[in-house]
Amino acid sequence: MARITRSAFIKKGKWNTLETRWSNAKIHFYFRRPEGAKIRVKYGVGWFSKTRQNQTLDGIERKSISVGSWGLTRAKIQVKPLIDQNIDFEIVTEGP
């Protein structure tokens, strides 16, 4: 199991892609702040894309999004904040 902490600057009012991964391995993303920001996973490309795991951060509880190994599909981890700011998140990968 590997743990990585990342930080990114995100702009308000639009969905910002933090990471793009192929869903061929189990990966967890953990967020706590910024309060009021929305997080989601978008699988696929264009008209064939699906949005899953929509959540809103409350600034207190740690929220998690997982990308599974159910196929070779592109997964975008996205966040939409209320104001322009930095976001810290943790990535945990399972497996060898």
Secondary structure as UniProt FT lines:
FT   STRAND          2..10
FT   TURN            12..13
FT   STRAND          16..22
FT   STRAND          27..31
FT   TURN            35..36
FT   STRAND          38..43
FT   HELIX           46..48
FT   STRAND          50..56
FT   STRAND          63..67
FT   STRAND          74..80
FT   STRAND          85..93
//
